[in-house]
């Protein structure tokens, strides 16, 4: 995984900055900007489902360009995750969606459409837990522990949260983009069942005792579907070498 992450960052760095490596003067040229819908998938959840027997997940991602810098953005997905530790084994299953915006802070060269962005999301999840087994320490037991199997289910649970998002997207082929984003989450509401905590929330990820904060990330592969072009009212820049 570390090698893949290093490769992605290296590739995106070259794509974004390779054309800006010499001393230049910049003149403004009005270039029509494309507007449309970008749809894709989170490659991290997809590949994790293939190699991890305790996880199944799928997340679809999308954004729509509203202005030169602002994009409406969102994600929708589902997850099924079995968590097993020394004392507890349970399965969480549910769906979620997130909606918000991204702001592109990167000044593209000519008609490039790469992004270094920051944004926000509002997320909502609906899910359930199944308690598979749990272990209780019992001093009177010869082994000191007693493992109990259980099929108890906790249904109809929900949670909502806010996310601060930061990441990048780069075009690797015509209209095909790869991206990476980091997410800092803040839990707004959390409907917990009696006698059991929501230790994992689909879309939000792992929760922590006495804290409403969480974190996540994704790797995206997406395709841009252009709808129309602007009439050249852009501040995109073309450069010429110094003489």
Number of C-alpha atoms within 10 A of each C-alpha: 7 7 7 9 12 10 12 15 14 11 14 21 13 11 15 22 11 10 10 10 7 9 10 13 11 12 11 12 15 15 18 17 20 19 19 15 18 20 20 19 22 23 20 18 21 16 13 15 18 11 10 10 10 13 19 19 22 19 22 18 20 20 22 20 19 13 12 17 14 18 22 19 22 21 21 19 20 20 21 20 21 18 16 14 9 7 13 15 17 21 18 22 21 21 21 22 21 21 18 19 21 25 21 22 14 14 16 18 16 18 15 15 19 23 21 20 20 19 19 22 22 18 24 22 22 20 22 20 26 17 19 18 16 17 15 12 12 11 10 8 9 8 9 10 14 14 12 11 11 13 10 12 14 18 14 12 17 20 21 21 21 21 24 17 22 19 19 24 23 23 21 13 9 8 14 17 22 23 22 22 17 17 21 16 24 19 17 14 12 16 13 16 15 7 6 10 13 20 15 20 27 25 27 25 14 14 18 11 8 6 9 14 18 17 16 15 17 18 21 23 22 24 18 20 15 14 9 11 12 13 11 13 12 16 17 20 16 17 16 10 9 9 5
